[in-house]
Amino acid sequence: MYSKEEGFFKDKKKTYSVQSVKRIVYSTDARDFGQAARSVPCQEACPAKTNIPGYIRCIHDKRYGRAYELNRMANILPGVLGRICSRPCEAACRHGEPDNGTSVGICHLKRACADLKPASHKIIEGLYSPTDKKVAVIGSGPAGLAAAHDLSVFGHKVMIYEGQEKPGGMLMYGIPEFRLPRDLLMLEINNILRMGIQITTGKKIGTDIALKDLEKEYDAVVVATGCVIPRKLGIEGEDLENVHNGLEFMAAVNEGQAPYVGKKVAVIGAGFTAVDCARSAVRLGASDVSLNIRKTQEYMRIDESEKHEAAFEGILTNSLIQPSRIIGDGKKVTGIEFVRTRMEKTDTPPFRTSVLIKDSQFTVQVDSVIAALGQGPDADGISRDLKKLKSLGDLAWKGKVFATGDFVTGSTDVITAIAGARKCARLVDEKLIGEKRRQTVVRLEDHKTTDRPRAYDFISRREMNTIDMEKRLENPANEVETGFDETRAFEESKRCYLCNLKYEIDPLACIYCSACIDVAPKDCIKMIRNIPLNDDGSYGDYEETSDWNDVVSITIENAACIRCGQCLAVCPMDCISVTKTELIEIDI
């Protein structure tokens, strides 16, 4: 039994005091999943479904270790992702909607929980009993590490095969140290390997070891090699000296080499790798570095902070141009010819495409060109049989062999690769054990109203401090962003609306006085005549009415609610309840 208020219960011999016992329910109802997705847009936007309001609240309460664990439950590498995540959650944050201000610095707070957790913090895994099943994971990038971690938790013996000399994949070789310190990266990798996961480096599957041999030795094989084949420009002069592809250029830089860039560098590309190449070229001594893109800056596949840092470091972005040929003296690059483009509307996302403008060529003198156009998977390099795998969306499978991460989806981002790999690990476990052992549910817990003053809504976003230009050039490995201290993290954590708190009006107790509507600072309390159901069983959009004769209920639209608690304070009938909702995994 439970009670919302202090009370007592008795057995035959004793009387026990009960204080604030809360009702907790684990739901698989489609309506609850739909409500969680609609009401907590940051978590819904996160591919790994990180409990963002939960960990931000823990930071607010200075429970940094707990905040770190809430992150790690979903995304495995909180300290890494707190630095290099693509931040889809921030684009979805309700605080960033019109008239609400700017989005919460979710990614910066993710880093804060990793930086501020106490040295005494212990990572505790919910381990299953050993199964004696053996799994080989090919690749130790984010997807391989995530798959290996979860398979080890499930009790399987895991061996990772990594073709490079160090683990980490693109995290180690594709991202510059000034964005991702290697000691931090290795710390979080070792937090995964410490579970008894073995790793063999410097061995390439398909060259040193045959995939078929792994199939004979192991009960399952997970291919998580990502995208390693760089895309080419496909234009004249691409084979000249001093023309680098972005992937190999960054790998060389991260191995401590200094590829020749000269003074004037043209980088082709609009993603994170292109910006990393440009910023690395600056640190190699180039004085005139440009990013050259086919579309406009708003379509670049990077966040605003990366655009700002590139501009701060003197990198110019040239929009609406496309390379048509690279010019050289027969051996080395001397220039690059561009053709101008313009934007046209299309019927498919992002609804804008670039079109070449006839006879608009012009030439720019450069010392080197870096083509960072992305990369694709190397199926043939491991085994041609991989092309026979059955696609299951963001993973593939046939027999003993499974594939996940960017190897299946094409080049995405770290958080997406981790999410896909964890899904793959659950499928592998199901095939090895013969049943599902985990399921996602919505955890519902009675909660008091928010303790967040309305004044918190007007706190400006705390931006990340960075080191000055002199220190950036003094040592190319110096981390540019300095992180949040406790004060800065606390102030930023106040801004979260706590969208995981669901406010509901009991229609049987409501007297339709409209007091809640009158005090609501947002248009979030609706008079409705119908709530249709979607095909999946979740609630659809409310059908509103202004006619009291048609009203069947007054309802709180949690997708617009900012959790100020004003409605709860004025309700004369005490008919508004608050429930904390969280997506979690439980044993079946």
N, C-alpha and C positions, 0 to 999 in steps of 0.2 A: 504494500500500500504506500501511497505517497500523499503529501500534503503541501500545498503552496505556503502555508503559514505554519508557525510554530504550533505543535500539538503534542499529544501523547498517545501511545498505544500500550496495551497490556498483554502479557501472557499469564499463565496460571500462577507464576511465582514472582514476577517482577514487573515494574512499570518503567518504561523507557521514554526518555525525552527525545523528541524529533524536532530538529531545527532546520527549516528551509530545505526539506527534501525535495528534489526536483524530479519531474517526470522526464524520462528519456525514452524516445522511440526510435527504432531503426526502420526506415520506410523504403520500400521498393515501388511505391505508387508513382505512376507516371506524372501525376499532378504535382507531386513534391519535387521530382527531378526537373519538371518544367518551370516550377516556381524558382528553384535554385538557379537555374540557367538564366532566367529572365531578371531576377532580382540582384544577382551578384555578377555583373557583367565582366569584371576583371578576372574572376576565376573561370568563367565560361570561355573567355578569350585565351586563357593560358592553355596551350596544348597539353600540358601535364596536369592541369586542374589543381594547381597549387592553392592551398587555403590562405589566400592573401589577407582578407580581413582578420583571420585568426592570428597570423604571425605578426601583423602590424599592431594588433592589440597587445600582444606579448611584449613587443618592443616598447610600447607605451607604458607597460607595467614593469619595464626593465628586466623582463624574463628572457634574456637574450639566448640562452641555451635552448629553451623551449621553442623560441621563434626559429632558431636554426633547425631544430628537429622537424617542425611543421613543414619547413621548406624541403628538407632532405627526404621526407616521406614521399614527396612528389617528384622532385627534380634532381636528387642525388648529389648535385654539385653546387650548393648554394653560394659559396664564395666565388666560384668561377662565374656563375650566371649573374651574380650581383655586379659583375664588371662588364660582361660582354653579351648579355641577353638582348634580343631584338625588341623586347618590351611590348608585345601585343596587348598586354594587360593595361598599360598606361593609355593606349589609344582608346580603350573601352571604358576607362575609369569615369564614373558618373560625375566626379568633381570637375572633369574637363568638359562637360556638356555646356552648351550656351547658357549664360547667366549664372553658372555655378563656379566659375573661376578657371583654374588650371588643374590638370590631373595630379594625383598624388605621386610623389617620387617613389613608386613601388620598387623599382630596381635598386635604387640607392639604399632603400631600407633593407632589401634582401642582403646587400653587401654588409650593411651595418650589423645585422644579427650575426654574421660570420666573423666580422672584425671585433665585435664587442663581447662575444660569448666568453665566459671565464676560462682560464687555462685548465681548470679542474673539470670542465664539462666532459661527460662521458657519453659516447654514442652507443645507444642500446638498440640492437636489431631484434625483431620478432622472429626468431629462427624456427624453422620446422625441423623435424627429425631427419637424420641422414637417409637418403634413398638408395645410395650405391649406384645411382645413374650418373653417367659421365657425359658432359657436354663440352664441345669445343666452340669457342667464340673467335671468329676471324676478324681482327681489327680491335684496337683499343682506344678508338675515338669515343665521343660521348655516347653513341648508340651501343658500341661494344661494351663499354664500362657499365652502362645502365642494365643491359641484358645480363651481363656476368653477375652483377650485384644481386639482381632479383632471383636469378637461377640459383645462386649460392644460398640466399635466404630460404628458398624452397627446399634446400637440403641436398642439392645436386653437386657433384664434383665438377669444377669448372676449370678449364685451361684456355687462356687467351693466347692467340697467335698474332704477333705484331710484326709487320715487315720492316719497320724502322728500328733504330737502335734504342729509342726511348718510347714509353707509352704516351698516349694522349691524342694521337692522330692529328687532326687539324687544330686542336687546342694547343698542341706542342709545336707544330710546324707551320701552322697557317696564320696564327694570331700573334702580333708582335708583343714583346715583353713589356713595353710601356703601357699596354692595355691589360695584360694578364701576367703578373709576376710568376715565374716558374716555381718558386718555393711554395706559393699558395696552391698552384696547380698540382704539384707533386703531393702536397699534404692531403688534398681531397682525393687524389687517385689512390694514395696509400690507405686512406680510410675505407676504400672499397676492397683493395687487394688484401687487407689485413684479415679478411674473413676466411682465409685459406685458399683464395683464388690463386692459381699459378699462372705465370705469364712467361712466354718464350718470345724474345725480341730478335730482330734481325733475320727472321725466317719468313719468306714470302710463299703463300699458298699458290700453287700453280707453277712455281719455279723451283723452290727448295723442297716443298712437300705437296703431294697431289691431294686434291680434294677427296678423291675416292678412297685414299688411305685413311683419311679422317673419318669417313663414313663407316669404314670397317672397325675402327678403334673406338668410336664414341657412339653413344645412344642417340645423340642429336648434334647437329652442327648449325651454328647461327652465323650467317654471313653479314657482317656489319662494317664493311670496308669503306663506306661512304662514296664520295665522288672524287676521283683522283686523276681523271683525264681532262686536262684543260681544253677549253674550246678555243679554236683558232679564229683569227680575224678573216682569213680567206681572201687576202688581198696581196697584190704584188709587193715584194720586198720584205715579207714576213720572216724570211730566213736570214736576213742580214744580222751581223753582229750587233750587240747592244739592243736587240729586240727581245724582251723577256716576256714570258707568260707569268701572270700574277702568282700562281700557285708555286712554281719553282723559285721565283724571286723571293717570296716570303720564306720558303723553306731554307734557302741559302742564308738569308738574313738571320733567321732563328737558329741556325747552326753556327753562327758567329762569323760567317763570311761577309765580304763587302763587294757585292756585284757592282760593276762599273755603271754609273748613271750619268756622269758628267755634270754640267751645270744646268742644262735645260732639259727637263723631262716631261714627256707627254704620257699621261696615264689614260687608258681607254677603259671605261667601265663605270657603273653607277651603284655598285654594292659596297659592302663592308670591306671586302678584299681590295677593291680599287682604292678606297680611302686609306687602308692600312699600307698599301704599296706607296701611295703618294707621301704619307707621313714618314714612312721609312726612308724614302728617297731624300727627304729634307734632312734626316739625321745622318745620311751618308754624304752630305755636303752639297747637294743640289740647291741652287739659289732661285731657280725659276721652275716651279712644278705646277702642272695644271691637270685637272680632271676634265675629261672631254666626254660629253654624254649626248645621246641622240634626242632625248626628250628634255624637259625642263626639270629644275631641281625638285619640284614637288613630287615627281615620280621616282626620285632616287630611292633605292631600297635600303636606306639608312635612317636613323633617327636624327632629330634636330641637334642633339648634342654633338654627334659626329660631324655634322655640317659645320657647326660652330667651331669645333676644335680644328678642323681642316682650314677654315678661313683664318683662324687665329694664328696658325702656323705659316700663313702666307700662301696657301694653296688656292689658286684661282680655278673656279668652275666655269667651263665654257659649255653653254647649252646649245642644243639644236644644231649639232654638227656630227658628222659620221666620217671616219677615215675611209679613203678610197684607195690610197696606195702609200707605201713607205718608200722614201727616196734615199738612195745611198750612193757611195762612190765606188760601188762594186764589191765592197767588203763591209764597211761600217755605215751606220745610219747618219744621214746629214739633215734630213727633214721629213715631214709627213704632210701629205695632201689630204685635205678635208673637203667634204661637200656639205653644204648647208641643208637643213631639214626644216619642216614645219609640222605642226600638230594638226591632226584631223580626227573627227569624231568617228567612233566605231560602235557596233551593237554589242560588243563583248567587253567584259572588264579588262583593263581599267577605263574603257570607253574612250580612250585617246591613243592614237598611234602616231609614229613619226613617218613622214613621207619625204623622200629626196626632192630637192629643188633643182631643176634642170639648169645646167651651165652655171653652177654656183661654186665651183671649185676654188680653193685657195691653198697656199702652201705656208707652212710654219717651219722654221729652222729648229731642230732639236738635236740633242746628243744621244738620247736613248728613248725607247718607247716601251711601256709596260702594258701589256694587254691582259686586263683582269675581267674577263667576260663570263666567269663561272666555269664549272667543270661538270663532267658526267661520270657515271660509274664505269668500272672496268670489269665487265662480266667475263669477257674472253680471257682476261689475264688470270682468272682463278679457274674457270672451267666453262666451256660452252654449254654444259648441261644446265647451268644456272638460268639460261633463257627459257627452260622448260618449266620453271616454277610457276605455280598457280598464284595469280595476284589476288590478294585479299585487301585491297585498298592500300593502306600504308605498310603492309607486310606481304610476304610471299612464302609459299610452303609447298613442298612435295617430298613425301617419304621422310627421311631423316633430316633433310636440309631445309632450313628456314632462312629468310633474309629480312632485314629491317633497316630502318634509318634512311639516310640519303641514297644508299645503294638501290632502294626500291622507289623512293619518291622523287629522286633527283635532288639537286642542291636546295636545301631549305635553311634551317637555322638550328642552333644547338638544342633549344628547348623542344622543338618539334621532333628532332632525332631521338631525344631521350624519351619523349612520350611514346613514340612508335616502338622503341625497343622494349619498354616496360610492357606494352601490350603483347609484343612478340614473346617475351619471357613467360607470360601467363599462358599463351597458347602452347608453347613448348612443354611447360609443366603439365598442362592438361593432357597432352598426347603421351607423355612419359608415365603419368600416374593413372590415367584412364578416367579422370573426373576433374571438374573444376573445384579449386580449393579456396578461391577468394572471389568476392563480389563487391561491387560498389553500391553503397546505400546512402540515403540521406539521413543524417543523424539530427533528430529534432529534440531540443531541450528547452524547457520552460526558462524564461529569462525576464529579468526586470527591465524597465525602460532604460534607454541610454543614459549614461552619466556624462555625455558629451555636451558642454554648453554650446548654445547656438553661435557664440562668438568664435568658436573654432572654425566655423565655415569661412571666415574672412581672413584667416591666416594665409599669408602668401607662401608660395612654394619655396622650400629651402633647396637651393641649387648646390651642386657639387663644387667644392673648392679644388683648384688645380695648381700645379707648380708653374713657375714662370718660364719663359722661353729659354732663358740662360741655362736653367737646370735641365731642361729637356734636351738641349744640345750638348751639355756637359757630359752626360752619360746616356746614350740611346735607350738603355734598359730602365731608366728612372720612370717609375709609374707616374703617369700624368695626373690622375685623379687621386685625391688624398683621403677620401672616405669621410663619413660623418663621425663626429664625436658624440658622446651621450646626449649633450644638450641639443645638438642639431637633429639627431635621430628622434628625440622625444618631441620636439616641435613639429617635425614633419609627420610623425605618427598621429598627432592630434587631428590632422586634416582628414583622415579616413572616415567616411560616413558610416562605417560598420554595416555595410549592405547585407551582411549575413543575418541581421536581425529582421525577422518578418513580423510586421504589424498586421493584426487581423481584427475585424469587427464581428462580434457575434450577432448575426441577424435576428436571433430569437430574443436577445436582450436589448437591442437597440430600439430607442423610441423616436428615431428620426428627427432629433432636435436640431441637427446640422451645426452644433457647436464646434465639432471637429473640423468641419469644412471652413468655418469662419476663421479659425486660428491657423490653419495650415499655410505655411509660407510658400509652398509650391502647389501646383494643381495636381495633387496626388490622391485626393479623396473624392470618389466619384459616386454620383447617383446613377445606378445602372438598372437596366430592365432585363438583361440576359448576359450570361457568361457561357459562350459556346465552348465545346470541347474540340481540340484538334484531333487528327486521325490517330496520333500516338497516345491519346488519352490525357494529354496535358491541357490546361486551360488556354483558350484563345484570347483574342482582344476583347476587352469589355465593350458591351453595347451600352453607351451612355444615353441618358435622357434628362431633360430639364423639366419634364412634366411629372409632378408628384403623383399623379394618378397611375403612371406607368412604373414607378419605382418599386422594385422588388427587394433591393438591398442598397445600403451605402457601404462601399468597399474601398479599401486602401490599395492603390496601385503601387506596389512595392518597387516597380521599375522606375517610378518617378519620386518615390519617398526619399527624403534625406535624413530620416531617423532622428528628427529633432525632439520627438516625444511630446510635442505640444498637444496633439490630439488626446493622448492618454491622460494628460494633466487636467483637461477641461471636461472630459466625459463624465456626466452625472450618474451614469448607470454602471460604470466600471465594466463596460462590455468590450473593451479593447485589450487584447492580449499580445504578448511579445514572445516569439520563439526564435532561438538561435538555430540556424540551419547550417549544416556542414556536410560536404561530400567526403565520405571516408570509405576505406576498404575493411571488410570483416571476413572472418572465416565462415565458410558455408557449413 
